Amino acid sequence: MTIESSPSLFDIAPSLAMEGEDRTPLLPVRHPNQDLFICDVLDAIPKDDMASMEHPVFSLSTKPDTRMRRYEHNGNLIEIIPSGKGLATIHDKDILIYCISQLVAKMNHGEQPSRTLRLQAYDMLVATNRQTSGAGYRLLTDALTRLRGTTVRTNIQTGGIEETRIFGLIEEARITRKTFDGRMLDLEITLSEWVYRSVISKNVLTLHRDYFRLRKPFERRMYELARKHCGMKDEWKIGLELLQKKCGSNSPLRVFRSLVKKVCAHDTSHAHFPDYAITMADDIILFRNRLSLKTKADVIVPVRDAPYIDPETMHDAKTVAPGYDIYALHDEWVSWWHDMGKPELKSPAGAFIGFCKKRHERSPIR
């Protein structure tokens, strides 16, 4: 596996050096009452496409990154070519995650999917824990520009099809309505065919909502990799050098090792990393599922005479009902289903998610 022309994490992203050690590792919840505003946006659960979770498509820099990257691993080749505005960053990816989440939610509600999504800018900013000030809207415009300008050339498979493609991360963004002072209200985003194909093929995974609160781009990238490879399993291990390559870093190994150690130390002190606890020993990084699943590591043991609920839906349930024992909720839901006379369910997953969401709304666990 090779990565060419990738800037050093230490050089390009001073935030990764863990300055401000006295700060909490998580950003504050900027919109604590967000459900009052966006609960009707199809209750979209954060989703990410697995192809970009696996490969270092997005820059971890907090400054304009104008170097071309070439990444090769197991027959997969990606070249990421920046525009004059620089490569799309992992914070710019929030927009793609929001679009993917909305598209999956619409599909789950039986709507016909479309590559073009019509969105309200305010909802996007709130859902991704961004500022809704004038600066927040300007940053959103810059992010859209970088997403449109970044070119990807790849032979990665999506939806069971392998082909060499050249595309932008989004095909087009159009602001359709503004306020009197120039802030965007409504916009349309057309996803690239590559991203769209991943979504409609359900090559997506649920993200913890605290992903949007992680301060450091490096931690976001580590979480993506853990979510992709560990999932609902008890644990996942990865060597330091391979983690460095998957993060897209050409920094000296000793510098990268120091960064990982600091992330692990912060997680030991604050337990801030979503879904997984992180430790490192002898250059092996261990991600352990915080649910500490003992007997249900890879699959949900089917309950006799009950609708099947897959592991990814169980993760969604954990997202909509934080603090609850999702397996206890599942048992309650099955009992309810039996009490109701075992009605035929058009979408068992949707029915279970709705059950968990209502339980949390009635009795939230703080």
Residue pairs with C-beta under 8 A, 6 or more apart in sequence:
1 71
1 72
1 73
1 74
1 242
1 245
2 70
2 71
2 72
3 56
3 69
3 70
3 71
3 245
3 248
3 249
3 250
4 68
4 69
4 70
5 67
5 68
5 69
5 70
6 56
6 67
6 69
6 248
6 249
6 250
7 61
7 65
7 67
7 250
8 249
8 250
8 251
8 252
8 255
9 16
9 60
9 218
9 247
9 249
9 251
9 255
9 256
9 259
10 16
10 17
10 251
10 252
10 255
10 256
10 259
11 251
12 59
12 60
12 61
12 62
12 63
12 65
13 60
13 61
13 62
13 63
13 217
13 218
14 62
15 62
15 215
15 216
15 217
16 60
16 216
16 217
16 218
16 259
17 259
18 216
18 259
18 262
18 266
23 215
24 270
24 272
25 214
25 215
25 216
25 219
25 266
25 267
25 270
25 272
25 273
26 210
26 213
26 214
26 215
26 270
26 272
27 129
27 212
27 213
27 214
27 215
28 213
29 129
29 213
30 126
30 129
30 130
30 131
30 132
31 37
31 126
31 129
31 132
34 126
34 127
37 122
37 123
37 126
38 123
38 126
38 127
41 102
41 105
41 123
41 127
42 102
42 105
42 106
42 109
43 105
43 320
43 357
44 98
44 101
44 102
44 104
44 105
44 127
45 101
45 104
45 105
45 206
45 316
45 319
45 320
45 353
46 97
46 98
46 101
46 206
46 207
46 208
46 209
46 211
46 212
46 319
47 97
47 100
47 101
47 104
47 199
47 204
47 205
47 206
47 207
48 97
48 100
48 204
48 205
48 207
48 224
48 227
49 96
49 100
49 195
49 198
49 199
49 203
49 204
50 198
50 203
50 204
50 205
50 228
51 156
51 158
51 194
51 198
51 203
52 58
52 93
52 96
52 195
53 205
53 224
53 225
53 227
53 228
54 225
54 228
54 246
55 71
55 73
55 76
55 78
55 156
55 246
56 69
56 71
56 221
56 246
56 247
56 248
57 78
57 80
57 88
57 152
57 169
58 87
58 88
58 89
58 90
58 92
58 93
58 221
59 65
59 86
59 87
59 88
59 89
59 90
59 217
59 248
60 89
60 90
60 217
60 218
60 221
60 247
60 248
60 249
61 86
61 87
61 89
61 217
62 89
62 217
64 85
64 86
65 82
65 86
65 87
65 89
66 82
66 84
66 86
66 87
67 82
67 87
68 79
68 80
68 81
68 82
69 78
69 79
69 80
69 87
69 248
70 77
70 78
70 79
71 77
71 78
71 79
71 80
71 248
72 78
73 245
75 155
76 154
76 155
76 156
77 153
77 154
77 155
78 152
78 153
78 154
78 156
79 152
79 153
79 154
80 87
80 150
80 151
80 152
81 150
81 151
81 152
81 153
82 149
82 150
83 145
83 146
83 148
83 149
83 150
83 151
84 149
85 142
85 145
85 146
85 149
86 146
87 146
87 150
88 143
88 146
88 147
88 149
88 150
88 169
89 143
89 146
89 217
90 217
90 220
90 221
91 143
91 217
91 220
92 143
92 146
92 147
94 128
94 130
94 143
94 212
95 124
95 128
95 140
95 143
95 144
95 147
95 170
95 189
96 147
96 169
96 170
96 191
96 195
97 128
97 207
98 119
98 124
98 127
98 128
99 117
99 119
99 189
99 191
100 195
100 199
100 204
101 127
102 117
102 119
103 113
103 117
103 191
103 196
103 199
104 199
104 202
104 204
106 113
107 113
107 199
107 200
108 347
108 349
108 350
109 350
110 346
113 196
113 199
113 200
115 171
115 190
115 191
115 193
115 196
116 188
116 189
116 190
116 191
117 188
117 189
117 190
117 191
118 176
118 186
118 187
118 188
119 186
119 187
119 188
119 189
120 185
120 186
121 137
121 140
121 183
121 184
121 185
121 186
121 187
122 132
122 185
124 130
124 140
125 131
125 132
125 136
125 137
125 140
126 132
127 212
128 212
129 212
129 213
130 136
130 139
130 140
130 212
131 139
134 181
134 183
137 183
137 184
140 184
141 175
141 184
144 170
144 173
144 187
144 189
147 168
147 169
147 170
147 173
148 168
148 169
148 170
148 171
148 172
148 173
149 168
150 168
150 169
151 166
151 167
151 168
152 165
152 166
152 167
152 168
152 169
152 194
153 164
153 165
153 166
154 164
154 165
154 194
155 162
155 163
155 164
155 165
156 162
158 194
158 197
158 198
158 201
158 203
159 197
159 198
159 200
159 201
159 203
160 201
161 197
165 193
165 194
167 192
167 193
167 194
168 192
169 192
169 195
170 189
170 190
170 191
170 192
170 195
171 190
171 191
171 192
171 193
172 188
172 189
172 190
173 187
173 188
173 189
173 190
174 187
174 188
174 189
175 184
175 186
175 187
176 186
176 187
176 188
177 184
177 185
177 186
178 184
178 185
179 185
191 199
198 204
205 227
205 228
205 231
205 312
205 315
206 312
206 315
206 316
206 319
207 223
207 227
207 274
208 223
208 227
208 274
208 275
208 319
209 319
210 272
210 274
211 220
211 223
211 274
214 220
214 223
214 272
214 274
216 263
218 247
218 259
218 263
219 263
219 273
221 247
221 248
222 243
222 247
222 263
222 273
222 278
223 273
223 274
223 275
223 276
225 238
225 243
225 246
225 247
226 236
226 275
226 276
226 278
226 287
227 275
229 236
229 238
230 236
230 276
230 287
230 289
231 311
231 315
232 289
232 291
232 293
232 296
232 297
232 298
232 311
232 314
232 315
233 289
233 293
233 297
233 298
234 288
234 289
234 292
234 293
234 294
234 297
235 286
235 287
235 288
235 289
236 286
236 287
237 284
237 285
237 286
237 287
238 246
238 284
238 285
238 287
239 283
239 284
239 285
240 253
240 256
240 257
240 260
240 280
240 283
240 284
240 285
241 253
241 283
243 260
243 285
244 251
244 253
244 256
247 256
249 256
251 259
257 283
260 280
260 285
261 280
263 273
263 278
264 278
264 279
264 280
264 285
266 272
267 273
267 277
267 278
268 279
271 277
271 290
275 289
275 290
276 287
276 288
276 289
276 290
277 287
277 288
277 290
278 285
278 286
278 287
278 288
279 285
279 286
279 288
280 286
289 297
291 318
295 301
296 327
298 311
299 311
300 309
300 310
300 311
300 314
300 330
302 308
303 330
303 331
303 334
305 338
305 342
306 334
306 337
306 338
307 337
307 345
307 348
307 351
307 352
308 348
309 330
309 348
309 349
309 352
310 349
313 349
313 352
313 353
314 326
314 327
314 330
316 349
316 353
317 326
317 329
317 330
317 352
317 353
317 356
318 324
318 326
320 353
320 356
320 357
320 360
321 329
321 356
321 357
321 359
321 360
322 360
322 365
323 360
323 364
323 365
323 366
324 356
324 359
324 360
324 365
326 356
329 355
329 356
329 359
330 352
332 355
332 359
333 351
333 352
333 355
333 356
336 355
337 343
337 345
345 351
